[in-house]
Each structure stands twice: as structure tokens, then as C-alpha cells.
């Protein structure tokens, strides 16, 4: 355009235009460049229409997620200053789903907050300073939703439903909310969508005025969802300007300059459909019989024709662009069509230009977004402007610059200069093995959980709580083996075993099942039956092993804290592990079971609800090794710990940690590896080094609550690690 090209002669093409359209509208609007999106958007793409569909879903299911989405939304009777606390309050109330559960649980929480019989009156305000006001706001919006639910409980004709929804739009004051959106392009888009929706509802009421058939709320919601998916509207915008299209819409059109964005492998061509029923030959036979089902070959041909539309449309210049990295920082590659074009065109195919910066030069700035981006790249002339218009953005930009430059890990990545950390974790601190393993897996996770003390908000689930499942399993197995203390499973009286299993499971459930508060009685009963089967399978596996030598003798043996021990063998004092640098570390733990063999040998059993994938040889899996050393040196001096096993009851597989076998003895090397790993952890913790450097990202990050805080990016981490002294 700077060179004089008319906007109408320029086209931007996306494989998935609906995903890119909102961003295009915003950016072109900021730059003042006219944009015409050739493909009319569907009502489905509108935020306010999405809100109304979620509203219907919440009225039907009353699921926690759907209800929160509705009552937090500004479309629901406007903005609520307390809405940021609603998710935490719902979790505190133990809500899973259900209209009655929502109302009763919130009212119970209000009563508990006022009465303070169980300490919630002190604990909740510590986390949410305005807990009472927030809870009252949540209750008010919940009652408003309940009133809407009450008005939709009866069946209605489709014409009545359409008129009801049109009235609800006014009751919620949605037209005013749409008019107040701060971004002009999005404001105009939503207002156009609202007008199209009301027109659709008006036509719907007219078309069905004479139809007496009654529909339930669920049936009308399904019909509405179907209608808005297929209804499009003309989003306001320039009748002229740069054209934005998808691949099918480009057919038969010509532009001097065509920009194809998103030409990445996996997107262009799009992945073929998966068909686990018909082979390509079957699909060919079906097509000849008049039944057309798209297979891989047909799909590939169609995608190639769509790309051919792009080649045909460009009269003077075709520019292809693709992402080098995904949002997660993983490397991405160009479409195979790019390589084919390069081979076909030879020297006429231009050399790729890599855009590795988002900020324009000073004389290229054309929007406030450009101003902020240029300031983030260090343009001092823009600093006062940004600080005056966006008061806190300079601090954010400074943090991001430091996080993404080539300097070593620093303060904003968990590397902190705090002497009190070294004091807190000094020579007298008693570590748990879990703390050390957490640091070995990811120092930043240790920082979030143990230094900042940020806890994950546990959302109640109707399913049985996995942690409660672990407590019940440990307790039931302890009761069983205590009943037959000192006897292997082979030596138990078989006639009474089934009754013993049932008694142990019942007692464990009676004690711990109440902690899975959100679980229904039916799920608890099903879980109880599953445990009976699980322990029966465990006993069968133990009998098949024909292992009579080992005698289960001690259970839930704690060291470092006897309050956690139910066995006389437990020790109040922690285990003092000498390290190679003339220092020692104090450790605490709890051993699930100790089996004895003769007068001088023992083994450790640690129960797991699911079998882990431990790394014994590098020392990152420290638990069993530390327990073995504590057994030999603190709990039972004079005995040798021959084995230390992870055991998942009901499964035959076991994982042994020490490596003491008849042929080879790997224990000295594994012990040294564990001690070396502990020394590294201890040094890093006391030095205040908590960078997000995980040993196994796929395994550790997937279930880490802190992953949204560290925002792990492989390339950023590699830059930081390369700069480390």
C-alpha cells in the first residue's frame, strides 16, 4: 500500500479464517487499514451468542464450569467487581453440579462464614479479604440465574421460546453491554451479531406462530444451537479494502498480491480424516455405488486443488508465511507445498525472510500496539508515552525483556537472593523426601509450592478423590497385614481371608471416604466394590509368587515425626544422612511396610495406586533409597535392607530400587547417585536457585499446577541455560 497498491488488489488467505478473523479485525482497525472479510461470519462466532448458548447449558446441567462462565460474564447483568473470587468460593463450597447443590452449598458456606464453627471464618478471609462481600455477590447472581431457570421450567411452543429469549436479551441489558465494548471493531461486530440474532428470533416466531407443538428448554436450546451454526451475518466493515478469505472462497478470484498465512505442516494440507472402518479400496467401491465418503486419496486431491486456487489467484506476487514455533515454543515446519513450489520454480522462488522481532522501527509505527511493541524493544523516546497511557506496562515489559534475553536465569525465573531461604533450610531443617524429589524434578515447582506456598485450588469432582483412594488403600492393607502379623499371605487361614478383606475395606472407607465430600453415595459404593476386587487380586498375586520367607512385620513406620507413625518401631528423631562434603541433611519419612527375613535381613514395600516410572540409577527417585538407608542406620541397625520395592496392589509388576542381586550389586553406585542428587538439591535450595529447568517436561509439566506461572518455553530455557556461568 505504501508503494501505491490499491487495497482491493490485495488478499490475505488463511486455511482457518474463522480463527484468525477476530485478530485481523482488531489489528487492521488499529492501523486504520480497510478490511473486508469475504466470508461472512456465523452467529456461532459471536461472543454474546456463545454466552446465551452457555446460559442454556448452565440451566440444563448446572455444572460448575457452565454456571461460573455465565455468572462471571459481563453479559450477565453487567460487570461484577467480585467475580474474580467466584471460582475459589465455588471450590470452597464443594460444588460439582446441580441446581439444588449450588443454592444449598452457597447458603451453607455463608452460614459457616458467619458462625465460624469450623474455622472457615478466619481461614477464608486470609485468602479472600472481602470474602463476605464476594459470597453475597455470588449468591445474588446465583439467585438471578435461578429465577431464569424457574421461568424456563415449563414447555413452550417454539414461537413462545423465541419471544422469551428476545425478552431475556433486554432483561439482561445485552444491547447496552454490546454498545460499551472498548474496541470499536469488536463492538460493531457484536452489535451486528445481536441484530442478526434478534432478526432470526423474529422470523422464528413468525414461522412457528401456528405450530402448537410444545418444546422443552433442552429441545429449544438444541434447535437454537443448530440455527446459529448455520446462520451468518454481515459484520460491519469497509465495502472496499484488503480482502480476507479462506481457501475455498478464493476460487475464481484474482488479486495482484496474495498473502497466504499459516502455511505450516499439519495445517496445509489439513490432516486427512481417520477412518477405522473402511479401507481406501472400500471407499472406492462405495463411491462407485453412489455413496461418497472422503478417504485419504480424495482428501489429498481436494487439498491440492484448494492450494491451486491460491496459485491461480496471484497475478503478480504470492507471499507465503509460516510459523517457526508453536505457542508452546516447539519448532514448526513449513507445508510440504512450500518445498514442492521451491523445486518447481527454482530461482524464481524468493529466499525466505525470517521475522524474529515484533517491534517496528520508529518511522514505521502506525498503532498503539506498535508503540508498546517498540517501547518493549528499548525505544527510550516512547517510554514516557507508554508510561502515561499504560501505567503498569513498563514494569511488565521490563520483566518480559529480562525473562526472554540471553542473560542467565534471574529474579523473574525463581533465582532469588534471599538469605532467609538459606536460614529456613539450614542444617536444622528436616526435609521430606518429597521436597527433595520435587526440586530434582523442577526447581521452579519447589519455589511455587514451598517458598511461595501457593497451593493449587482443588476443584471438587463427583468422581472419587485419588488422594482419598490412596489413604483407603494404605489403611486397608495395614489392617490386613496387622491382623496376620508376621505371616506371609501364603500362611493366612484361607477360610477367613474374604471376611478379613471386607472388614479391612469397610473400616478404611468408614474412616476416610468422608474426605471425598463431593462424591455421591453411588460412586462411593462402586468404589468400595472395586477395592474388594482389587485386594482379592492382590492376595491372588501374592499367593502365586509363593513367597513364604518374607514376613510382613512393621507398618506405617515414621521417622522424624512419630505423630505420623502407627508402629512402635517409629522414631521421633529424623534420619541424619552424612554427605560427601562433611555435612549432613536431616530427613523424615514414613515407610508403608517392612518385611523381615531371619534375624539380619529386611525389605521395604511402598504402596502406589498406580505404578510410577522411577529413575533409580541417576538418583532422581530418592524415596526408597533414603528409606533403605534410614532402616539400616536408624530404625533397625544391624539389619541389611536387601530390597526396596514399589508395589501397586492388584498388579504383578514391581519396581526394585537398590539393585542388590545375587549376580551384581548396584547399590553402592545408586546410593552415591542419590547422595549426589541430594547435595545438588540442597545447594540449589540454600542458594535460592529455582529456575524452571525440568528433567522430563512431558512427564512432569503435564500435571504441574505451576505450569501457567513458569510459562515454559523450550527456546527461552535453552538461551538461559546457555548463558549460565
Secondary structure by P-SEA (a helix, b strand, c coil): cccccccccbbbbbcccccaaaaaaaaaaaacbbbbccccccccccaaaaaaaaaaaaaacccaaaaaaaaaccccccccccccaaaaaaaaacccccaaaaaaaaaaaaaaaaaccccccccccccccaaaaaaaaaaaaaaaaaaaaaaacccccaaaaaaaaaaaaaaaaaaaaaaacccaaaaaaaaaaaaaaaaaaaaaaaaaccccccccaaaaaaaaaaaaaacccccccccccbbbbcccccccccccbbbbcccccccccccccccccccaaaaaaaaaacbbbbcaaaaaaaaaaaaaaaaaacccbbbbbbbccccccccccccaaaaaaaaaaccccccccccccccccccccccaaaaaaaaaaccccaaaaaaaacccaaaaaaaaaaacccccccccccccccaaaaaaacccccccaaaaaaaaacaaaaaaccccccccbbbbbccccaaaaaaaaaaaaaaaaaaacccccccccccaaaaaaaaaaaaaaaccccccccccaaaaaaaaaaaaaaaaaaaaaaaaacccccccccccccccccccccccccccccbbbbccccbbbbbbbbbcbbbbcccccbbbbbbbccccccccccccccaaaaaaaaaaccccccccccccccccccccbbbbcccccccccaaaaaaaaaaaaaaaaaaaaaaccccccccccccccccccccccccccaaaaaaaaaacc
